[in-house]
């Protein structure tokens, strides 16, 4: 573990995102986009929420990694990865779930964050000026070459193979597209396609902890599963539809 030991405040708005911040966002989306990770913004010319100083977003040196569902466990993993390799990456600050780590106090570890935004739906990451100009996707991959990554890299949708009649469940989610811009979630329990209510739907992390495989499928495959299930099941439950998160402006 090598910690970054400095902090460079923002001075003024610069007009757009830096190359390093764009590289860091591309790395995040490449690894976690398939489990809910979203780009919630890099550049935004404004002050820190609840304050008067210029936000790091105003210099294009800060990224907001959208974590969906909010507070998901994979956000904890990402935040700690960035903190533990902050010196190699040039990361000078990470804020997540009411906690902050900063290069201004690197050895203090995670501290309580009392800012206006609790950062439950996104990780706020700040880069040093040097890293903001020089960080590349290749450099990030080299830093994390030996790091344990629980969530697999994004892969194309794989058609769901026929499953035998068994009790082992599988969580099914659709890839959203232009004709169906939502994610549909349901449970395949043996041959039955069982819709889940919003409060019942486990996160990807919870499903994996229970030993439940997760399969992302195209909408056509989803429809075929639903059709076959309705033929088999006498009283099928409706499939839960959850709207995708909207793209918001950066909030730190």
Secondary structure, DSSP 8 states (H G I E B T S, - for coil): -----------S--SS--HHHHHHHHHHHHHHGGGT-EE--S---SB-TTSSSB-GGGGT-EEEEE-SSTT-HHHHHHHHHHHHTHHHHTEEEEEETTEEEEGGGGGG-SEE--SSS--SSEEEEEE-HHHHHH--HHHHHHHTTTS---S-------------S-S-EEEEEE--BTTB-EEEEEEEETTEEEE--TTT---HHHHHHTT-EEEEE-HHHHHHHHHHHHHH-TT----EEEE---------
